[in-house]
Amino acid sequence: MQIAIPTKMPRTSGYPTCYKVDVGNPDIKIAIEVDGSSHGSSSRRLQDAKKDAFLRGLGWIVLRVSNRQALEELQSTISKLKALIPTSQTEP
């Protein structure tokens, strides 16, 4: 379910050529990032914030949860995700 989102930025811009998200739906531009313990360092948090801001600038909604939240608080995580999806996307 991992998808690559092209940044269309030159290699010298400080951005990668694409950002990969753990789970994403390009039709409604929602990305879910499930973060392990490696995302706890301050440098990694800054990288994640830069990535999130860039994706939001492209119109994406980013939901970032920890591994623990995804595993132990699944219903709460699903509720957060549902709240982010525009209602026009969920209607038949």
N, C-alpha and C positions, 0 to 999 in steps of 0.2 A: 504494500500500500504506500510505500515511500515514493514520493514524486519529486522531481527536480523542477524548480521554477527559475527560468532564465532571468538574469539580472540585466542583460544587455549593456553591461558596463565593461569598459576596457580593462584589461588585466592590470594596468598600472593605477587603477582608480582606488585600490584598497578594498574592493569588493570581489568576491568570486564570480566566475562566469555564470554560476547558478547556485541557488540555495536549495538544499534538499530538506524536505520536511518529513517527519515520521509517517504521518497520515494526512492526506489532503484531498480535497475535492475541488478541482479547478473550475467546475461549472458554477459553483456558488462561492468560490474563493475562501474556503475555510481550511486552515491548517491546524493540526494537532501535533504538538511537540511533547514527547514523554521523556523527561530528563532523569538521568541516573545521577549518581553521586559526583561524577566528573563535572557536572554543571554547578557545583557549589563554590568553586573558586571565584574570586572577584574578577579575574581576567576573563573567565568563561562566561560569567554573568554579563559582562560588558559586551562580549561577542554576541551573546543571545539577544541582548537589548538592541544592538545594532541590526541584527538580522530581523527581529520583530518589527522595528521601525521601518526598515526598508520594505518588508512585505506589506505592512499596513499602507505605505505610500503607493504600492501597486494595487491597493484596494482589497487586500486579503485581511481576513479576521484570523488572529492567531490565539489559540488556546494552549497555554503551556502548563503542564501538570508534572508532578514528580512521579517516579515509578511507584512510590508508596501510595500516592493518591489514586493512581490508575488501578492498582491492585486492591487496595483496602477500602477505598471510598468510591467504588465504581458508580454507584447510583448517583452520588453527588456530582461526579465528573460528567456523567451523561446528562444530568439536569443542566449543568453549566453549558454544555455543548448545545443542547436543545434551545436554550435561551439565546444563544448567539446566531442561530440559523434564522434568517428572515422568514416570516410567516408565509410570504408568497412562494417560498421554495418548498414548504412542507404541505401545501394544499394540493389535492389531486387535480 
